[in-house]
């Protein structure tokens, strides 16, 4: 493999996986372009394709198209299993927070809680911490290997963080 070819595939060391990663990113970016554009003239379709190519060339140059930058290894299981569940949890929490705001007699007891997540990979920790922050009423304040510090709006939501369903689902999504 030449030096130039080796640089092209430096993100994983495996040319097949890298090309699949770039092709899947190209498809996702182009579909996103089409959805946002809403106009399907030849000029705009061409500009969309050129924009996707430019974005991928920038990503290659910056060396960000790796396992973490475009995690296709999580696959469709994450898309059809974890994300719908997370959206449902976000809606439930949003309803709970709204209800507590509109009914001041309901208890609000801000609480900090430390717990050990079951993920060991950085990506799993980041997905878990971001999922906590996306859920209304909780926010990840500190994230370190082996420990999260989370602020929760109520004691009940704080108590439910350690060993939670979210923790199990993120661990399962990461393939463990």
N, C-alpha and C positions, 0 to 999 in steps of 0.2 A: 504494500500500500504506500503510495507516495505521501510526502509530508502534507501536501495540500488536501488530499483525500482524508488523511488521518485527522487533520484539523476539523474537517467537516463533520466527522463522526466522533469527535472527542467527548461529547456529552455522556455517552454510555459505553463507548468502546465497541458497541455492536452495531454495524451499519444497518442491519434490517430493522432493529428496534428504533433507531434514530430516524430512519426514513418514515416508518409508520407514525412516529410521533409528529414529524413535520407534516405529513399528509393529513393526519387527523386534525392537527391545528389549522391547516389550510381550509379544510372542510368546515370546521366550526366557525372560523373567522369569516368565511365567505357567506355561510348561511346567516350569521349574525348581521353582516352587511346587507344582505337581501331583505331580511326582516325589518331592519331599521330604515332602509331606503324607501321601500314601498313603490318605487319607480323602476320599471324594468326596460329601459331603453338600452340600445346597444352601447351607447357611450357610457352610461352609468354601470352597466355590467362589466365593461372593460376596465373602467376606473376602479371598481371593486376588486377585480382580479389583480390589477396592478398594486393596489393598496395592500392586499393580502401578501403578495410576493415581497413587497417592500418591508412589511412588518416581520415576515419570517427571516428576511436577510438581516434585519436589525437584531432580531432575537439570536440568530446564529452568531453574528459578530460579537454580541454581548455575552454569549455562552449561557443563556438562560433557558434554553429548551432542553431541560434535563428531566429526570424522574420527578422532581419536585415542582419544576416550572410548568409542566404539562403532564399531570399524573394520570395518563391513560391506563396505567396498570390497575387503577381502582375499578375500572370497567363499568359495565352497565348495572352491576349490583348496587353500586353506590348511587347511581342515578335513579334507579327505580325502587330502591329500598330505603337508603338513608335519607336522601333529600326530601322525599314526600313526608317521611316521619318527622324530620326536623321542621318542615313548614307547619305541620299540624301542631307541634309543640310550641312553635313561635306564636301561632294564633291562639292557642290555649292560654299561654302566658300573657299575651297582650290583652286578652279578655279579663284575666285575673287582675292585672295591674289597673286597667280601666275601671273595673268594678270597685277596686279599693280606693281609687281617686274619687269616684262619684258617690261612694258611700263611706264617709269619714269615720263611721263607727267600726269599720273593719280594721283589724290591727295591722299596723305597719311597724315592723321591728327590724330595722337595718342591722345586718349581721355580717361579720367577716368569718369565713370558714377556710381552714386549710385541709386539704385531702390529697391522697396519693392516687393519681390516675393510673390505669393499667397499661397505658401505651408506653412503649420504650423508644420508638422512632420519633424523630423531630416532627415529621409530617403529621403523625397521629396526634401528637401533643398540640400542634398548631390547629388542626381541625377541631379537636375537642375544645380548646380554649376559645376559638372563634365561634363555635356553636353555642357555648355558654354565653358569650357576649351578645350574640344575635338574639338570644332568648330574652324578651323583656323582663326586667326585674332582677337580672343577674349580670355581673360583669367580671371578667377575669382581670384581676389587678396584677398578679404576679404569676409567671409561668417559669418553672425550672424543671429539670429532669427529676422526676419523682415527686413533685409537689406543685399544687396549684393553690393560689390565694384568690378567693372569689368573694365579692361583695354581693349580698342578696338582700332583697327588699323585705323579706320575711324570714322568720326562723324556720318555717316549714319548708320553704324552697331551699334554704341553706342546708337543712338536714337531709334533703333528698339528693344532694350532689355526690356524696361519697358512695361509690358502688352503684351509681345510677344506671338507668337504661341507656342514657346517652353514652356513658363510658363503655358499656358493653357493646353498643352498636358501632362506635368508632373503632374499637379494638377488632371487632368482627370484620368491619369494612377494610381495615388494614391487613387482613388476612391472618389473624392470629386467634 
